[in-house]
């Protein structure tokens, strides 16, 4: 992937992760707090990292010593020094925090910086780990293939946004929600509520059909954006509405033909199993 800015926001599923490209060292640095937020789902990831850093420091872990203080943009638009780590450090950090998101996050990290990590990460092993995790979670082969395709489609869209004037995490969230609302007639939050999900990731609990229509919405949005060379929030918002609507119209036509609702309350928890 080609990047033009040093400070970028990448998206892991629906979670923004700030990162910085160091041209001299030729490596990415990722915000530790953002990674901790994904792994722990903590309401206060900064405090969680503060406590964990203290413990790791006492244990003599290299995770802490390999931390860098880099200026990254916060939600208020200003830049502050924050702990950041390269891929090697982040992988060690992930191993220190028990989390069901550990393996999918490793896969995402490998994909996100693929061109810059070939000597550090074997992408084939990362893909295998990701597949293994979803198999352990009870997903079918078809579901896993669709989920991975969705991840790739999502990453291409967020890469486009990051390169064309979308830099704040709340803007990524707003655009994502617009696309979701247009294709499903529900906000992301309402869709999670329908499935009775709390800290769980919505896409990990979608049916194959929901994943397909989500991917169609995001693919359509990116292609419209690329065609129109959308730059900045307002133009990309317009593309998001139209891209989502394309998928929404297709969903409605399929529902008319089958009499079955695509958007549903099923999940992969024990109480409301999904029927694909």
Steps between C-alpha positions, in 0.01 A plus 500: 500500500631848419476771762566871465468614862718414799214506754212272407205329660450136408184312593487160667140396441326807650786614722735784393872442551738793466831427332811682377738410220866561584666552162855476637444167674247388239253366752151568636435603859155437652331669796527266799186640665297433185624140492421457871147633441441230238647217705332582830180685403584708809308821569833654602775351281748769606479394862510131402823566308643700791447207738620242247808706413586519870475122535697429183766747608544321833527170314773645281298455184642646178151615406536812715860576405414481130221759534540830316332831581354639179260786432167368374169671441236462774121518465510877566712547187814596692828308507633349822792276589382142541665162543551325167664176393628341184362169375740288704412687820124492432509126437671450836240724663217296349652186651493669844126570497262200501230586248278328241603783267870408515518277191268708276701808600828329405349413162386858452839641596668275247259609227509869595873537458561207269746672268704629795506182709610222272820445700316507834171318441421201282162603356408141415537402865294803602220402262509144635478629856201716413320212334578273795356754744171525312483121469542477877216751533278260309483675163448309178753500213267710286447750782875534559565563131233768495629655822854524364374648173310755707815592691688558174214706355475706818875565512507624140221746578659634819835526320328719240343716772833540680667615178222743407440731792345276765727506805285520813372181660148643540485564124584137427225397744244739346569383144484136609167562670358679195588207273353255750179701541451523124538128429331357810257775611667476842787683665794288613386541861141400419623195307709394802200552728285287268755220535525558876872570479692714748880496477497254211595598147193528278664351190608192693130433558363570153350234278663429162236716332556792738874480435443495123274806501740684732785428260290607200419830671864570578623388158242723329597794721870464418444469125272806494755693709785401269300589189411844636839550672317592819719708732405603854205410717198645314575341159579165664180521701303538176678196354432301817126568476484396135724198544297377794174557313615277212533212745180599678300490176647158415412373847138612466465335158636172635265517799206556263595191300563271799271638766791475745661784694874545449559711810421280797542466875703180486849478645767239567438502873314209654163668536433618143689284253519629144337302223689571178 
